[in-house]
Amino acid sequence: MSDDLERLRADAVVSLSQAADLRAWDAVRVGVLGKSGSLTALLKELGKAAPDERRARGAALNALRDELTQLIEARRMVLDEQALQARLAAEKLDVSLPARPREPGAIHPISRTIEEMSAIFGAMGFTVGEGRDIENDWFNFGALNIPGHHPARADHDTFYLPGTRDGRPLLLRTQTSDVQIISMLEQEPPIRVIAPGRTYRADHDATHSPMFHQCEGLVIDRGITLGHLKGCLIDFLRAFFGVEQLPVRFRSSYFPFTEPSMEIDIGWNRKTGELGGGGDWLEVLGAGMVHAKVLANCGLDPREWQGFAFGLGIERFTMLKHGISDLRTFYDGDPRWAQHYGFNPLAPANLIEGI
């Protein structure tokens, strides 16, 4: 091997031995074997040599390239191992140390709101009913006197699914009213049931979610009047928000499944957000007397049985009660948010006594 090749080899060996990390190693590799490397430059000049000299020189250069390639790869393996050992040492865990304290789990505000609503209505004699997230359009629309041309049935509002049940299209329920229909079909009156659960609509922004929770209620009995509806909902609203003299207002409205229908407002202060204070009104739920056609669809004689129904958004009530401004944070899964707004699982719900 000629002197220049011996010097190149010696320099490469020294540089490799001095490379303390993979970045320095890569600089040596590129400096020797790269496109502009020292060995590559000698290989490019090989064509200028005489034929006899080119043969011997080429063999020497190829042998040197193979040797340096092996040395470079061996050094990389050594540096990889050193880097791994350093990382393992840095991440070493002393199992004899005490465990790190962890934040205790918390009940999600939605779950706590459902607990509180169930407790309040339970004290009024209501049971909790459950329905199906995937429903057919008769239980979700038809039985509730919602006609085929109603906007709520449109694709841009409702998530329709492939297939049918009992010959009717399937969908993700847009309301928990299906539990009202199931209850009237499967139970003999009198009926008192609430239906908290998930519902789905094609909407998403700071105050709407494609998946959200509703709580609907139904009372069926003889001699039920608007007075029963008003007394039930006023007591519930005052108990839930913890304002004993919370102002409550009933306004005429329209829903296909109730007649008469109304929306219910509570008093609040628009500037401060204080419930029960100020002279402003905030709509919080809808209600009404069960429509005679809905009763008939479920096999009940409207001349004998009467009832009232109501529905409310659980997220909306939770936001109002706990000062949460953005609906989307309910589903972000941020543990810091959960620790801030969550509840001690051992603490009882804060209800007004006597309800």
For each residue, the residues with C-beta under 8 A, 3 or more apart:
1: 5 6 9 60 63 64
2: 5 6 57 60
3: 6 7
4: 7 8 42
5: 1 2 8 9 42 60 61 64
6: 1 2 3 9 10
7: 3 4 10 11
8: 4 5 11 12 32 38 39 42 64
9: 1 5 6 12 13 64 67 68
10: 6 7 13 14
11: 7 8 14 15 38
12: 8 9 15 16 28 32 68 71 72
13: 9 10 16 17 71
14: 10 11 17 18
15: 11 12 18 19 28 31
16: 12 13 19 25 28 71 72 75
17: 13 14 75
18: 14 15 24
19: 15 16 24 25 27 28 75 79
20: 24
21: 24 25 79 83
22: 25 26 76 79 80 83
23: 26 27
24: 18 19 20 21 27 28
25: 16 19 21 22 28 29 72 75 76 79
26: 22 23 29 30
27: 19 23 24 30 31
28: 12 15 16 19 24 25 31 32 72
29: 25 26 32 33 34 72
30: 26 27 33 34 37
31: 15 27 28 34 37 38
32: 8 12 28 29 37 38 39 68 72
33: 29 30 37 39 40 65 68 69 72
34: 29 30 31 37 40
35: 40
36: 40 41
37: 30 31 32 33 34 40 41
38: 8 11 31 32 41 42
39: 8 32 33 42 43 61 64 65 68
40: 33 34 35 36 37 43 44
41: 36 37 38 44 45
42: 4 5 8 38 39 45 46 61
43: 39 40 46 61 65
44: 40 41 47
45: 41 42 48 49
46: 42 43 49 54 57 58 61
47: 44 54
48: 45
49: 45 46 53 54 57
50: 53 54
51: 54 55
52: 55 56
53: 49 50 56 57
54: 46 47 49 50 51 57 58
55: 51 52 58 59
56: 52 53 59 60
57: 2 46 49 53 54 60 61
58: 46 54 55 61 62
59: 55 56 62 63
60: 1 2 5 56 57 63 64
61: 5 39 42 43 46 57 58 64 65
62: 58 59 65 66
63: 1 59 60 66 67
64: 1 5 8 9 39 60 61 67 68
65: 33 39 43 61 62 68 69
66: 62 63 69 70
67: 9 63 64 70 71
68: 9 12 32 33 39 64 65 71 72
69: 33 65 66 72 73
70: 66 67 73 74
71: 12 13 16 67 68 74 75
72: 12 16 25 28 29 32 33 68 69 75 76
73: 69 70 76 77
74: 70 71 77 78
75: 16 17 19 25 71 72 78 79
76: 22 25 72 73 79 80
77: 73 74 80 81
78: 74 75 81 82
79: 19 21 22 25 75 76 82 83
80: 22 76 77 83 84
81: 77 78 84 85
82: 78 79 85 86
83: 21 22 79 80 86 87
84: 80 81 87 88
85: 81 82 88 89
86: 82 83 89 90
87: 83 84 90 91
88: 84 85 91 92
89: 85 86 92
90: 86 87
91: 87 88
92: 88 89
93:
94: 97
95:
96:
97: 94
98:
99:
100:
101:
102:
103: 335 339
104: 344
105: 342 345
106: 338 339 342 343 344 345
107: 111 112 115 342 343 344 345
108: 111 112 330 338 342
109: 112 113 318 322 324 330 341 342 343
110: 113 114 213 314 315 318 330
111: 107 108 114 115
112: 107 108 109 115 116 318 343 349
113: 109 110 116 117 314 317 318 321
114: 110 111 117 118 196 213 215 314
115: 107 111 112 118 119 349
116: 112 113 119 120 240 349 350 351
117: 113 114 120 121 194 196 215 236 240 314 317
118: 114 115 121 122 128 194 196
119: 115 116 122 123 349 351
120: 116 117 123 124 236 239 240 351 355
121: 117 118 124 126 194 217 236
122: 118 119 125 126 127 128
123: 119 120 355
124: 120 121 192 232 235 236 355
125: 122 192
126: 121 122 192 193 194 217
127: 122 192 193 194
128: 118 122 193 194 195 196
129: 179 182 183 193 194 195
130: 179 195 197
131: 135 139 173 176 178 179 182 195 197
132: 135 173 178
133: 172 173 197 198 200
134: 161 170 171 172 173
135: 131 132 139 140 165 170 171 172 173 178
136: 139 140 164 165 166 168 169 170 171
137: 140 141 142 153 168 169 170 171
138: 141 142 143 166 168
139: 131 135 136 142 143 173 178 181 182
140: 135 136 137 144 171 173 174 175 177 178
141: 137 138 144 146 150 152 153
142: 137 138 139 146 168 297
143: 138 139 181 294 297 298
144: 140 141 177 180 181 256 257 294
145: 256 257 291 293 294 297
146: 141 142 150 152 153 256 257
147: 150 256
148: 153
149: 153
150: 141 146 147 153 256
151: 154 157
152: 141 146 157 158 174
153: 137 141 146 148 149 150 157 158
154: 151 157 158
155: 158 160 202
156: 202
157: 151 152 153 154 174 201 202 203
158: 152 153 154 155 171 172 174 201 202
159: 171 172 200 201 202 210
160: 155 169 170 171
161: 134 169 170 171 172
162: 170
163: 170
164: 136 167 168 169 170
165: 135 136 168 170
166: 136 138
167: 164
168: 136 137 138 142 164 165
169: 136 137 160 161 164
170: 134 135 136 137 160 161 162 163 164 165
171: 134 135 136 137 140 158 159 160 161 174
172: 133 134 135 158 159 161 199 200
173: 131 132 133 134 135 139 140 176 178 199 200
174: 140 152 157 158 171 199 200 201
175: 140 178 199 214 216 311
176: 131 173 179 180 195 196 197 199 214 215 216 311
177: 140 144 180 181 195 216 257 309 311
178: 131 132 135 139 140 173 175 181 182
179: 129 130 131 176 182 183 193 195 197 216 218
180: 144 176 177 183 184 193 195 216 218 309
181: 139 143 144 177 178 184 185 294 297 298
182: 129 131 139 178 179 185 186
183: 129 179 180 186 187 191 193 218
184: 180 181 187 191 218 220 295 298 299 300
185: 181 182 298 299
186: 182 183
187: 183 184 191 193
188:
189: 220 221 222 300 305
190: 219 220 221 222
191: 183 184 187 218 219 220 221 307
192: 124 125 126 127 218 219
193: 126 127 128 129 179 180 183 187 217 218
194: 117 118 121 126 127 128 129 215 216 217 218
195: 128 129 130 131 176 177 179 180 214 215 216 217 218
196: 114 117 118 128 176 213 214 215 314
197: 130 131 133 176 179 213 214 215
198: 133 211 212 213
199: 172 173 174 175 176 211 212 213 214
200: 133 159 172 173 174 210 211 212
201: 157 158 159 174 208 210 212
202: 155 156 157 158 159 210
203: 157 208 209 210
204: 208 209 210
205: 208
206: 325 326 327 328
207: 327
208: 201 203 204 205 212 327
209: 203 204 212 315 327 328 330 331
210: 159 200 201 202 203 204
211: 198 199 200 331
212: 198 199 200 201 208 209 313 314 315 327
213: 110 114 196 197 198 199 313 314 315
214: 175 176 195 196 197 199 311 312 313 314
215: 114 117 176 194 195 196 197 311 312 314
216: 175 176 177 179 180 194 195 309 310 311 312
217: 121 126 193 194 195 232 309 310 311
218: 179 180 183 184 191 192 193 194 195 290 307 308 309
219: 190 191 192 224 228 229 232 307 308 309
220: 184 189 190 191 224 290 295 300 305 306 307
221: 189 190 191 224 305 306 307
222: 189 190 304 305 306
223: 306
224: 219 220 221 228 229 289 306 307 308
225: 228 229 306
226: 229 230 260 289 308
227: 230 231
228: 219 224 225 231 232 308
229: 219 224 225 226 232 233 287 288 289 308 310
230: 226 227 233 234 250
231: 227 228 234 235
232: 124 217 219 228 229 235 236 308
233: 229 230 236 237 248 264 285 287 310
234: 230 231 237 238 248
235: 124 231 232 238 239 355
236: 117 120 121 124 232 233 239 240 355
237: 233 234 240 241 246 248 264 266 284
238: 234 235 241 242 243 244 245 246 248 352
239: 120 235 236 242 351 352 355
240: 116 117 120 236 237 317 321
241: 237 238 246 266 275 276 320 321
242: 238 239 350 352
243: 238 246 275 276
244: 238 352
245: 238 276
246: 237 238 241 243 266 267 275 276
247: 266 267 276
248: 233 234 237 238 264 265 266 267
249: 264 265 266 267 281
250: 230 262 263 264 265
251: 262 263 264 265
252: 260 261 262
253: 261 262 263 286 288
254: 261
255: 258 261 286 288
256: 144 145 146 147 150 291
257: 144 145 146 177 288 290 291 294 309
258: 255 261 287 288 289 290 291 308 309
259: 288 289 291 292
260: 226 252 288 289
261: 252 253 254 255 258 286 287 288
262: 250 251 252 253 286 287 288
263: 250 251 253 283 285 286 287
264: 233 237 248 249 250 251 283 284 285 286 287 310
265: 248 249 250 251 281 282 283 284
266: 237 241 246 247 248 249 275 276 281 282 284
267: 246 247 248 249 275 276 277 278 279 280 281 282
268: 273 274 275 276 277 278 280 281 282
269: 272 273 274 277 278 280
270: 273 278 280
271: 278
272: 269 277 278
273: 268 269 270 323
274: 268 269 277 278
275: 241 243 246 266 267 268 320
276: 241 243 245 246 247 266 267 268
277: 267 268 269 272 274
278: 267 268 269 270 271 272 274
279: 267
280: 267 268 269 270
281: 249 265 266 267 268
282: 265 266 267 268 320
283: 263 264 265
284: 237 264 265 266 312 316 317 320
285: 233 263 264 310 311 312 313
286: 253 255 261 262 263 264 310 311 312
287: 229 233 258 261 262 263 264 308 309 310 311
288: 229 253 255 257 258 259 260 261 262 291 308 309 310
289: 224 226 229 258 259 260 306 307 308
290: 218 220 257 258 294 295 306 307 308 309
291: 145 256 257 258 259 288 294 295
292: 259 295 296 302
293: 145 296 297
294: 143 144 145 181 257 290 291 297 298
295: 184 220 290 291 292 298 300 301 302 305 307
296: 292 293 299 300 301 302
297: 142 143 145 181 293 294
298: 143 181 184 185 294 295
299: 184 185 296
300: 184 189 220 295 296 304 305
301: 295 296 304 305
302: 292 295 296 305 306
303:
304: 222 300 301
305: 189 220 221 222 295 300 301 302
306: 220 221 222 223 224 225 289 290 302
307: 191 218 219 220 221 224 289 290 295
308: 218 219 224 226 228 229 232 258 287 288 289 290
309: 177 180 216 217 218 219 257 258 287 288 290
310: 216 217 229 233 264 285 286 287 288
311: 175 176 177 214 215 216 217 285 286 287
312: 214 215 216 284 285 286 316 317
313: 212 213 214 285 316 317
314: 110 113 114 117 196 212 213 214 215 317 318
315: 110 209 212 213 318 319 327 330
316: 284 312 313 319 320
317: 113 117 240 284 312 313 314 320 321
318: 109 110 112 113 314 315 321 322 324 330
319: 315 316 322 323 324 325 327
320: 241 275 282 284 316 317
321: 113 240 241 317 318
322: 109 318 319 341
323: 273 319
324: 109 318 319 327 329 330 341
325: 206 319
326: 206 329
327: 206 207 208 209 212 315 319 324 330
328: 206 209 331 332
329: 324 326 332 334 337
330: 108 109 110 209 315 318 324 327
331: 209 211 328
332: 328 329 337
333:
334: 329 337 338
335: 103 338 339
336: 339 340
337: 329 332 334 340 341
338: 106 108 334 335 341 342
339: 103 106 335 336 342
340: 336 337
341: 109 322 324 337 338
342: 105 106 107 108 109 338 339
343: 106 107 109 112 347
344: 104 106 107 347
345: 105 106 107
346:
347: 343 344
348: 351
349: 112 115 116 119
350: 116 242
351: 116 119 120 239 348 355
352: 238 239 242 244 355
353:
354:
355: 120 123 124 235 236 239 351 352
